[in-house]
Amino acid sequence: MPEFFASTARGLVEPLEQELKDLGLKVTDKYIGGVFFEGPWEDCYKANLHSRLASRILKPILDFTAYQPEELYNQILRHDFTKYIKPTQTISIDASVSESMMRDQRFVAMKVKDAIVDQFRDKYGVRPDVDNENASLRINVRVIKNQFNVAIDTSGESLFKRGYRTETGEAPLKENLAAGLLKVTEWDGNSPLVDFMCGSGTFLIEAAMMAMNIAPGINRKRFGFQNWLNFDKATWENVVQMAMDSEKTELPFKFYGFDIDSKVIRTAKENARNAGVDGVIEFKKESVATVEPPVEKGMIVVNPPYGARIGDEDNLRDVYRDLSFTLKHRFKGWDAWILSGNKDLIADLKLKSTKKHFVFNGNIECRFLKYSMF
């Protein structure tokens, strides 16, 4: 039975494991960067279409030790890459190297590429070209202490690229991270969410897609596996049709997004339209200092700026104080989850968290904190 690896952000491995199990996939192991599962290729298609938390779905193909370039070249030749694509299609190599005798990842990528194209040339007399932007076959190479793990990328573009986001704010939250954080809150999918600083609307759009059972990959134009010779079009079309048939057309509640920037509110509305959830989300230009509860009860999720990319820490202190005031005085009885990579700014809330979850937003270690407003 084929084995696959679903990668994700650090801090989301356990939620991803549960998500894959909920999708009916057979999880076999987990690692610091993701979760292994096994099953037929149909399960690979399902994971790509339905996983909200995964970054990529990889198919491991080789695992070996190599100290010299010749060893690496010969080990790559052990696998038949010609069974995936035609020689007229394209390839790309993504390599990362840590503590290895072959320290230059560009050299490693070149050596892997040489072995693969030579394999095609020997068999067909022609070789595939390299295309680092839109390759038909992407090969993922990870090297740690001379141990090589080689996988083919079934996803193509990263799965966080749902296809609905045409524009973003200055410091956008990746879609799969937003979905993962919603999983961490244990939100039931049947109650309103409010975001005081919604930016381009990612939290609320992901939540609305969850509530309406819209597959996160349904708007993507293409996945990597669709370029391959073993692509089963009929099975894929059946997976897509089943996903579309299970979508909800309406909800008995709504989602509410506020932001002080009218431009990002317009962007959020457009993104929601693209995702097909604009009918269940209300966006409004409003400062966090003046937001009032749009409904009697719900849950709050906020990703305020934390000085790592935008703004200035001193100027942001007032924003956090306004956030704290609004929570304490206008949202009594609500639960709020706040993502922040700045512990000093979080201290300015002067609130005591009841739960804490560590996660990485890119290379920034963040805390996702729950506050209960009694």
C-alpha positions as a Markdown table, in Angstrom:
| # | Residue | x | y | z |
|---|---|---|---|---|
| 1 | Met | 0.0 | 0.0 | 0.0 |
| 2 | Pro | 1.5 | 3.4 | -0.9 |
| 3 | Glu | 2.6 | 5.6 | 1.9 |
| 4 | Phe | 2.3 | 9.4 | 1.9 |
| 5 | Phe | 3.4 | 12.3 | 4.2 |
| 6 | Ala | 1.3 | 15.3 | 4.9 |
| 7 | Ser | 3.6 | 18.2 | 6.0 |
| 8 | Thr | 2.4 | 21.1 | 8.1 |
| 9 | Ala | 3.5 | 24.0 | 10.3 |
| 10 | Arg | 5.3 | 23.3 | 13.6 |
| 11 | Gly | 2.6 | 23.2 | 16.3 |
| 12 | Leu | -0.1 | 21.7 | 14.0 |
| 13 | Val | 1.0 | 18.1 | 13.8 |
| 14 | Glu | -1.5 | 16.8 | 16.3 |
| 15 | Pro | -4.5 | 18.7 | 14.9 |
| 16 | Leu | -3.4 | 17.5 | 11.4 |
| 17 | Glu | -3.2 | 13.9 | 12.6 |
| 18 | Gln | -6.8 | 14.1 | 13.9 |
| 19 | Glu | -8.0 | 15.8 | 10.7 |
| 20 | Leu | -6.6 | 13.0 | 8.6 |
| 21 | Lys | -8.2 | 10.4 | 10.8 |
| 22 | Asp | -11.5 | 12.3 | 10.5 |
| 23 | Leu | -11.2 | 12.1 | 6.7 |
| 24 | Gly | -11.0 | 8.3 | 7.1 |
| 25 | Leu | -7.3 | 8.0 | 6.2 |
| 26 | Lys | -5.1 | 5.4 | 7.9 |
| 27 | Val | -2.5 | 7.3 | 9.9 |
| 28 | Thr | 0.7 | 5.3 | 10.5 |
| 29 | Asp | 3.1 | 7.7 | 12.2 |
| 30 | Lys | 3.9 | 11.3 | 12.9 |
| 31 | Tyr | 7.0 | 13.4 | 12.8 |
| 32 | Ile | 8.0 | 16.9 | 13.8 |
| 33 | Gly | 6.9 | 18.3 | 10.5 |
| 34 | Gly | 3.9 | 16.3 | 9.6 |
| 35 | Val | 2.0 | 13.0 | 9.5 |
| 36 | Phe | 2.4 | 9.7 | 7.6 |
| 37 | Phe | -0.6 | 7.9 | 6.2 |
| 38 | Glu | -1.1 | 5.0 | 3.8 |
| 39 | Gly | -3.7 | 4.0 | 1.4 |
| 40 | Pro | -4.6 | 3.9 | -2.3 |
| 41 | Trp | -3.9 | 6.9 | -4.6 |
| 42 | Glu | -7.5 | 7.9 | -4.0 |
| 43 | Asp | -6.6 | 8.7 | -0.4 |
| 44 | Cys | -3.8 | 11.0 | -1.7 |
| 45 | Tyr | -6.4 | 12.8 | -3.9 |
| 46 | Lys | -8.7 | 13.1 | -0.9 |
| 47 | Ala | -5.9 | 14.5 | 1.4 |
| 48 | Asn | -5.0 | 17.1 | -1.2 |
| 49 | Leu | -8.6 | 18.2 | -1.7 |
| 50 | His | -9.8 | 18.1 | 1.8 |
| 51 | Ser | -6.9 | 18.7 | 4.2 |
| 52 | Arg | -7.2 | 22.2 | 5.6 |
| 53 | Leu | -4.0 | 21.9 | 7.7 |
| 54 | Ala | -1.5 | 20.3 | 5.4 |
| 55 | Ser | 1.1 | 22.3 | 3.5 |
| 56 | Arg | 1.9 | 19.5 | 1.0 |
| 57 | Ile | 1.2 | 15.8 | 0.5 |
| 58 | Leu | 4.4 | 14.1 | -0.4 |
| 59 | Lys | 5.0 | 10.5 | -1.7 |
| 60 | Pro | 8.3 | 9.2 | -0.1 |
| 61 | Ile | 10.3 | 7.2 | -2.6 |
| 62 | Leu | 13.9 | 6.9 | -1.4 |
| 63 | Asp | 15.7 | 6.8 | 1.9 |
| 64 | Phe | 19.5 | 6.3 | 2.0 |
| 65 | Thr | 22.8 | 7.5 | 3.3 |
| 66 | Ala | 25.4 | 9.2 | 1.0 |
| 67 | Tyr | 28.7 | 10.9 | 1.7 |
| 68 | Gln | 30.0 | 11.5 | -1.8 |
| 69 | Pro | 28.3 | 13.0 | -5.0 |
| 70 | Glu | 28.8 | 9.7 | -6.9 |
| 71 | Glu | 26.9 | 7.9 | -4.1 |
| 72 | Leu | 24.0 | 10.4 | -4.3 |
| 73 | Tyr | 23.9 | 10.1 | -8.1 |
| 74 | Asn | 23.7 | 6.3 | -8.0 |
| 75 | Gln | 21.2 | 6.2 | -5.3 |
| 76 | Ile | 18.8 | 8.4 | -7.2 |
| 77 | Leu | 19.1 | 6.1 | -10.2 |
| 78 | Arg | 17.6 | 3.3 | -8.1 |
| 79 | His | 14.1 | 4.8 | -8.6 |
| 80 | Asp | 12.4 | 5.0 | -12.0 |
| 81 | Phe | 11.3 | 8.6 | -12.4 |
| 82 | Thr | 10.3 | 7.9 | -16.0 |
| 83 | Lys | 7.0 | 6.3 | -14.8 |
| 84 | Tyr | 5.7 | 9.7 | -13.7 |
| 85 | Ile | 6.0 | 12.0 | -16.6 |
| 86 | Lys | 6.9 | 12.2 | -20.3 |
| 87 | Pro | 10.4 | 13.4 | -21.3 |
| 88 | Thr | 8.8 | 16.5 | -22.8 |
| 89 | Gln | 7.4 | 17.6 | -19.4 |
| 90 | Thr | 9.4 | 19.5 | -16.8 |
| 91 | Ile | 10.9 | 18.8 | -13.3 |
| 92 | Ser | 12.1 | 20.9 | -10.4 |
| 93 | Ile | 14.2 | 19.9 | -7.3 |
| 94 | Asp | 13.7 | 21.4 | -3.9 |
| 95 | Ala | 16.6 | 20.5 | -1.6 |
| 96 | Ser | 17.5 | 21.4 | 1.9 |
| 97 | Val | 20.7 | 20.4 | 3.6 |
| 98 | Ser | 21.7 | 20.3 | 7.3 |
| 99 | Glu | 24.9 | 18.9 | 8.8 |
| 100 | Ser | 25.9 | 17.0 | 5.7 |
| 101 | Met | 29.3 | 16.5 | 3.9 |
| 102 | Met | 27.5 | 17.9 | 0.8 |
| 103 | Arg | 26.7 | 21.2 | 2.4 |
| 104 | Asp | 25.6 | 23.2 | -0.7 |
| 105 | Gln | 21.9 | 22.6 | -1.3 |
| 106 | Arg | 22.3 | 23.9 | -4.9 |
| 107 | Phe | 24.9 | 21.3 | -5.6 |
| 108 | Val | 22.7 | 18.6 | -4.1 |
| 109 | Ala | 19.8 | 19.7 | -6.2 |
| 110 | Met | 22.0 | 19.7 | -9.3 |
| 111 | Lys | 23.3 | 16.2 | -8.7 |
| 112 | Val | 19.8 | 14.9 | -8.2 |
| 113 | Lys | 18.7 | 16.6 | -11.3 |
| 114 | Asp | 21.6 | 15.2 | -13.3 |
| 115 | Ala | 20.7 | 11.6 | -12.3 |
| 116 | Ile | 17.0 | 12.1 | -13.2 |
| 117 | Val | 17.5 | 13.7 | -16.6 |
| 118 | Asp | 20.2 | 11.1 | -17.4 |
| 119 | Gln | 17.7 | 8.4 | -16.7 |
| 120 | Phe | 15.3 | 9.9 | -19.2 |
| 121 | Arg | 18.0 | 10.5 | -21.8 |
| 122 | Asp | 19.1 | 6.8 | -21.5 |
| 123 | Lys | 15.6 | 5.6 | -22.0 |
| 124 | Tyr | 14.1 | 8.0 | -24.5 |
| 125 | Gly | 17.1 | 9.9 | -26.0 |
| 126 | Val | 15.7 | 13.2 | -24.7 |
| 127 | Arg | 15.5 | 14.7 | -21.3 |
| 128 | Pro | 12.9 | 16.9 | -19.4 |
| 129 | Asp | 13.7 | 20.5 | -18.8 |
| 130 | Val | 13.9 | 22.2 | -15.4 |
| 131 | Asp | 11.1 | 24.6 | -14.5 |
| 132 | Asn | 11.3 | 26.0 | -11.0 |
| 133 | Glu | 7.9 | 27.8 | -11.3 |
| 134 | Asn | 5.4 | 25.3 | -12.8 |
| 135 | Ala | 7.1 | 21.9 | -13.0 |
| 136 | Ser | 5.2 | 18.8 | -13.9 |
| 137 | Leu | 7.1 | 16.8 | -11.4 |
| 138 | Arg | 8.5 | 18.3 | -8.2 |
| 139 | Ile | 11.1 | 16.3 | -6.3 |
| 140 | Asn | 11.6 | 17.1 | -2.6 |
| 141 | Val | 15.1 | 16.3 | -1.1 |
| 142 | Arg | 15.8 | 16.6 | 2.6 |
| 143 | Val | 19.4 | 15.9 | 3.9 |
| 144 | Ile | 20.2 | 15.7 | 7.6 |
| 145 | Lys | 23.6 | 14.3 | 8.7 |
| 146 | Asn | 24.2 | 12.6 | 5.3 |
| 147 | Gln | 20.8 | 10.8 | 5.5 |
| 148 | Phe | 18.8 | 11.6 | 2.4 |
| 149 | Asn | 15.0 | 11.5 | 2.2 |
| 150 | Val | 13.6 | 11.9 | -1.3 |
| 151 | Ala | 9.9 | 12.4 | -2.1 |
| 152 | Ile | 7.7 | 13.4 | -5.0 |
| 153 | Asp | 5.4 | 16.3 | -4.3 |
| 154 | Thr | 1.8 | 15.4 | -5.2 |
| 155 | Ser | 0.4 | 18.8 | -4.4 |
| 156 | Gly | 2.3 | 21.1 | -6.8 |
| 157 | Glu | 1.8 | 24.6 | -5.3 |
| 158 | Ser | 1.5 | 24.6 | -1.5 |
| 159 | Leu | -1.9 | 23.6 | -0.2 |
| 160 | Phe | -2.3 | 26.8 | 1.7 |
| 161 | Lys | -2.9 | 28.5 | -1.7 |
| 162 | Arg | -6.6 | 27.8 | -1.8 |
| 163 | Gly | -7.2 | 29.9 | -4.9 |
| 164 | Tyr | -9.6 | 32.4 | -3.3 |
| 165 | Arg | -7.2 | 35.0 | -2.0 |
| 166 | Thr | -6.4 | 37.5 | -4.8 |
| 167 | Glu | -4.9 | 40.1 | -2.4 |
| 168 | Thr | -3.7 | 40.1 | 1.2 |
| 169 | Gly | -2.8 | 42.6 | 3.9 |
| 170 | Glu | 0.7 | 43.5 | 4.9 |
| 171 | Ala | 1.3 | 40.5 | 7.1 |
| 172 | Pro | -1.1 | 37.8 | 5.9 |
| 173 | Leu | -1.9 | 34.6 | 7.9 |
| 174 | Lys | -1.5 | 31.5 | 5.7 |
| 175 | Glu | -4.8 | 29.7 | 5.1 |
| 176 | Asn | -3.7 | 26.4 | 6.5 |
| 177 | Leu | -2.3 | 28.0 | 9.7 |
| 178 | Ala | -5.6 | 29.9 | 10.2 |
| 179 | Ala | -7.5 | 26.6 | 9.8 |
| 180 | Gly | -5.2 | 24.8 | 12.1 |
| 181 | Leu | -5.6 | 27.4 | 14.8 |
| 182 | Leu | -9.4 | 27.1 | 14.5 |
| 183 | Lys | -9.0 | 23.4 | 15.1 |
| 184 | Val | -6.9 | 24.2 | 18.2 |
| 185 | Thr | -9.8 | 26.3 | 19.6 |
| 186 | Glu | -12.1 | 23.2 | 19.3 |
| 187 | Trp | -14.7 | 25.5 | 17.8 |
| 188 | Asp | -17.8 | 23.4 | 17.0 |
| 189 | Gly | -18.4 | 24.8 | 13.6 |
| 190 | Asn | -22.0 | 25.7 | 14.6 |
| 191 | Ser | -21.7 | 29.1 | 16.2 |
| 192 | Pro | -20.7 | 32.6 | 15.2 |
| 193 | Leu | -17.1 | 33.8 | 15.1 |
| 194 | Val | -15.9 | 37.4 | 15.4 |
| 195 | Asp | -12.6 | 38.9 | 14.3 |
| 196 | Phe | -11.7 | 42.4 | 15.5 |
| 197 | Met | -8.8 | 42.7 | 13.1 |
| 198 | Cys | -9.8 | 40.6 | 10.2 |
| 199 | Gly | -7.4 | 41.9 | 7.6 |
| 200 | Ser | -8.0 | 40.0 | 4.4 |
| 201 | Gly | -10.5 | 37.8 | 6.2 |
| 202 | Thr | -8.6 | 34.5 | 6.3 |
| 203 | Phe | -9.8 | 33.4 | 9.8 |
| 204 | Leu | -13.4 | 34.0 | 8.9 |
| 205 | Ile | -13.3 | 32.6 | 5.4 |
| 206 | Glu | -11.6 | 29.4 | 6.6 |
| 207 | Ala | -14.2 | 29.1 | 9.4 |
| 208 | Ala | -17.1 | 29.6 | 7.0 |
| 209 | Met | -15.7 | 27.0 | 4.6 |
| 210 | Met | -15.5 | 24.6 | 7.5 |
| 211 | Ala | -19.0 | 25.3 | 8.6 |
| 212 | Met | -20.3 | 24.9 | 5.0 |
| 213 | Asn | -18.2 | 21.8 | 4.4 |
| 214 | Ile | -16.5 | 23.4 | 1.4 |
| 215 | Ala | -13.4 | 21.4 | 0.6 |
| 216 | Pro | -10.4 | 23.8 | 0.9 |
| 217 | Gly | -8.9 | 22.7 | -2.4 |
| 218 | Ile | -12.1 | 22.9 | -4.5 |
| 219 | Asn | -11.1 | 26.3 | -6.0 |
| 220 | Arg | -7.6 | 25.3 | -7.0 |
| 221 | Lys | -6.9 | 25.1 | -10.7 |
| 222 | Arg | -4.5 | 22.2 | -10.5 |
| 223 | Phe | -2.6 | 19.7 | -8.3 |
| 224 | Gly | 0.8 | 18.2 | -9.0 |
| 225 | Phe | -0.6 | 14.6 | -9.4 |
| 226 | Gln | -2.8 | 15.7 | -12.3 |
| 227 | Asn | 0.4 | 16.1 | -14.4 |
| 228 | Trp | 1.5 | 12.5 | -14.0 |
| 229 | Leu | 1.1 | 9.4 | -16.2 |
| 230 | Asn | -0.6 | 7.5 | -13.4 |
| 231 | Phe | -3.2 | 10.1 | -12.8 |
| 232 | Asp | -6.6 | 8.4 | -12.5 |
| 233 | Lys | -9.0 | 11.1 | -13.9 |
| 234 | Ala | -12.2 | 9.2 | -13.2 |
| 235 | Thr | -11.3 | 8.6 | -9.5 |
| 236 | Trp | -10.3 | 12.2 | -9.1 |
| 237 | Glu | -13.6 | 13.5 | -10.6 |
| 238 | Asn | -15.5 | 11.2 | -8.3 |
| 239 | Val | -13.6 | 12.6 | -5.2 |
| 240 | Val | -14.4 | 16.1 | -6.4 |
| 241 | Gln | -18.1 | 15.4 | -7.1 |
| 242 | Met | -18.6 | 13.8 | -3.7 |
| 243 | Ala | -17.0 | 16.9 | -2.1 |
| 244 | Met | -19.3 | 19.2 | -4.0 |
| 245 | Asp | -22.4 | 17.1 | -3.1 |
| 246 | Ser | -21.7 | 17.4 | 0.6 |
| 247 | Glu | -21.5 | 21.2 | 0.6 |
| 248 | Lys | -24.1 | 23.2 | 2.6 |
| 249 | Thr | -25.8 | 26.1 | 0.8 |
| 250 | Glu | -26.7 | 28.1 | 3.9 |
| 251 | Leu | -26.1 | 28.5 | 7.7 |
| 252 | Pro | -28.3 | 29.5 | 10.6 |
| 253 | Phe | -25.6 | 31.9 | 11.8 |
| 254 | Lys | -23.0 | 34.4 | 10.4 |
| 255 | Phe | -19.4 | 35.4 | 10.9 |
| 256 | Tyr | -18.3 | 39.0 | 11.6 |
| 257 | Gly | -15.1 | 40.8 | 10.6 |
| 258 | Phe | -14.0 | 44.2 | 11.6 |
| 259 | Asp | -10.9 | 46.2 | 10.6 |
| 260 | Ile | -9.9 | 49.9 | 10.7 |
| 261 | Asp | -8.5 | 49.8 | 7.2 |
| 262 | Ser | -11.3 | 50.2 | 4.5 |
| 263 | Lys | -9.0 | 48.8 | 1.8 |
| 264 | Val | -8.4 | 45.5 | 3.5 |
| 265 | Ile | -12.2 | 45.3 | 4.2 |
| 266 | Arg | -12.8 | 45.5 | 0.4 |
| 267 | Thr | -10.1 | 42.8 | -0.1 |
| 268 | Ala | -11.7 | 40.6 | 2.5 |
| 269 | Lys | -15.1 | 40.9 | 0.8 |
| 270 | Glu | -13.6 | 40.0 | -2.6 |
| 271 | Asn | -11.8 | 37.0 | -1.1 |
| 272 | Ala | -15.0 | 35.8 | 0.6 |
| 273 | Arg | -16.8 | 36.1 | -2.8 |
| 274 | Asn | -14.1 | 34.0 | -4.4 |
| 275 | Ala | -14.4 | 31.3 | -1.7 |
| 276 | Gly | -18.2 | 31.2 | -2.1 |
| 277 | Val | -18.9 | 32.2 | 1.5 |
| 278 | Asp | -19.7 | 35.9 | 1.2 |
| 279 | Gly | -23.3 | 35.2 | 2.0 |
| 280 | Val | -22.4 | 34.2 | 5.6 |
| 281 | Ile | -19.8 | 36.8 | 6.5 |
| 282 | Glu | -20.4 | 40.4 | 7.3 |
| 283 | Phe | -17.4 | 42.8 | 7.1 |
| 284 | Lys | -17.4 | 46.3 | 8.5 |
| 285 | Lys | -14.9 | 49.1 | 8.9 |
| 286 | Glu | -14.5 | 49.6 | 12.6 |
| 287 | Ser | -11.7 | 50.2 | 15.1 |
| 288 | Val | -11.0 | 47.6 | 17.8 |
| 289 | Ala | -11.6 | 50.3 | 20.4 |
| 290 | Thr | -15.2 | 50.8 | 19.4 |
| 291 | Val | -16.3 | 47.3 | 18.3 |
| 292 | Glu | -19.7 | 46.1 | 19.8 |
| 293 | Pro | -20.9 | 42.5 | 19.9 |
| 294 | Pro | -22.8 | 41.8 | 16.7 |
| 295 | Val | -24.6 | 38.9 | 18.3 |
| 296 | Glu | -25.4 | 37.8 | 21.8 |
| 297 | Lys | -22.8 | 35.0 | 22.0 |
| 298 | Gly | -20.0 | 33.6 | 20.0 |
| 299 | Met | -16.2 | 33.1 | 19.9 |
| 300 | Ile | -13.5 | 35.7 | 19.1 |
| 301 | Val | -10.3 | 35.0 | 17.1 |
| 302 | Val | -7.8 | 37.8 | 16.6 |
| 303 | Asn | -4.4 | 38.0 | 14.9 |
| 304 | Pro | -3.2 | 41.5 | 16.0 |
| 305 | Pro | 0.1 | 42.9 | 14.6 |
| 306 | Tyr | 3.0 | 42.0 | 16.8 |
| 307 | Gly | 5.8 | 44.2 | 15.6 |
| 308 | Ala | 7.7 | 41.4 | 13.8 |
| 309 | Arg | 6.8 | 42.6 | 10.3 |
| 310 | Ile | 4.6 | 45.7 | 10.4 |
| 311 | Gly | 4.3 | 48.7 | 12.7 |
| 312 | Asp | 6.3 | 49.6 | 15.7 |
| 313 | Glu | 6.1 | 47.9 | 19.1 |
| 314 | Asp | 5.7 | 51.1 | 21.0 |
| 315 | Asn | 2.9 | 52.3 | 18.7 |
| 316 | Leu | 1.2 | 48.9 | 19.0 |
| 317 | Arg | 0.9 | 49.0 | 22.8 |
| 318 | Asp | -2.2 | 51.2 | 22.5 |
| 319 | Val | -3.7 | 48.7 | 20.1 |
| 320 | Tyr | -3.3 | 45.9 | 22.6 |
| 321 | Arg | -4.7 | 48.1 | 25.4 |
| 322 | Asp | -7.8 | 48.9 | 23.2 |
| 323 | Leu | -8.2 | 45.2 | 22.5 |
| 324 | Ser | -8.1 | 44.4 | 26.2 |
| 325 | Phe | -10.6 | 47.2 | 27.1 |
| 326 | Thr | -13.0 | 46.0 | 24.4 |
| 327 | Leu | -12.8 | 42.4 | 25.5 |
| 328 | Lys | -13.3 | 43.2 | 29.2 |
| 329 | His | -16.0 | 45.7 | 29.0 |
| 330 | Arg | -18.1 | 44.7 | 25.9 |
| 331 | Phe | -17.6 | 41.0 | 25.5 |
| 332 | Lys | -18.3 | 39.5 | 28.9 |
| 333 | Gly | -19.2 | 35.8 | 28.7 |
| 334 | Trp | -17.2 | 35.3 | 25.5 |
| 335 | Asp | -14.1 | 33.3 | 24.8 |
| 336 | Ala | -11.3 | 35.0 | 22.9 |
| 337 | Trp | -8.3 | 33.4 | 21.1 |
| 338 | Ile | -5.4 | 35.7 | 20.3 |
| 339 | Leu | -2.3 | 34.9 | 18.2 |
| 340 | Ser | 0.8 | 36.8 | 19.0 |
| 341 | Gly | 4.6 | 36.5 | 18.5 |
| 342 | Asn | 5.4 | 39.2 | 21.0 |
| 343 | Lys | 5.2 | 38.3 | 24.7 |
| 344 | Asp | 5.7 | 42.0 | 25.7 |
| 345 | Leu | 2.7 | 43.2 | 23.8 |
| 346 | Ile | 0.6 | 40.3 | 25.1 |
| 347 | Ala | 1.5 | 41.4 | 28.6 |
| 348 | Asp | -0.1 | 44.8 | 27.8 |
| 349 | Leu | -3.5 | 43.0 | 27.6 |
| 350 | Lys | -3.2 | 42.5 | 31.4 |
| 351 | Leu | -5.4 | 39.4 | 31.0 |
| 352 | Lys | -4.8 | 35.9 | 32.3 |
| 353 | Ser | -4.9 | 33.2 | 29.6 |
| 354 | Thr | -6.7 | 29.9 | 30.4 |
| 355 | Lys | -5.1 | 27.9 | 27.5 |
| 356 | Lys | -1.8 | 28.3 | 25.6 |
| 357 | His | -0.7 | 26.7 | 22.3 |
| 358 | Phe | 2.7 | 27.2 | 20.7 |
| 359 | Val | 2.8 | 27.4 | 16.9 |
| 360 | Phe | 5.1 | 28.8 | 14.2 |
| 361 | Asn | 3.8 | 31.5 | 11.9 |
| 362 | Gly | 6.5 | 31.2 | 9.2 |
| 363 | Asn | 9.8 | 31.4 | 11.2 |
| 364 | Ile | 8.2 | 33.3 | 14.1 |
| 365 | Glu | 7.3 | 31.3 | 17.2 |
| 366 | Cys | 3.9 | 32.4 | 18.4 |
| 367 | Arg | 1.6 | 31.7 | 21.2 |
| 368 | Phe | -2.1 | 31.2 | 20.6 |
| 369 | Leu | -3.8 | 32.1 | 23.8 |
| 370 | Lys | -7.3 | 31.6 | 25.1 |
| 371 | Tyr | -9.0 | 34.2 | 27.3 |
| 372 | Ser | -12.4 | 33.7 | 29.0 |
| 373 | Met | -14.2 | 37.0 | 29.6 |
| 374 | Phe | -16.1 | 36.3 | 32.9 |
